[in-house]
């Protein structure tokens, strides 16, 4: 009885710690994408590779730890919209040659958000496909 309660409590704590890690990965990823997007072109290529790696890793963690089966459909719809808008928005901003300061910053932010959300979306979509195939 007590051991069952403690075991269930441990499982609940494990779920909560996974959610917490996923939430922090999401928050850090978005903050890194925005900050690096603003300072963008002043980064060395070596540092830029590290930032891209951190964003991809954060995206993978969010996809694995943060999105459960109930949230999959809503997440995929929102992520799809975000990925499409980020990609298209970056292209539209790039076509405005007159926006000299804000334009490049916005484009960089959108591109770094893509680096964060594409792996997340792929992971969640694969989890969803495996769940559908299993049923």
DABELQUI-V829386 format. One record per helix or strand of 2 or more residues. SS is the DSSP state (h for helix, s for strand). FROM is the first residue (numbers start at 0). TO is the last residue. If there is no record, write none. Layout:
SS;FROM;TO
SS;FROM;TO
//
This chain:
h;1;41
h;44;64
h;68;94
h;101;133
//
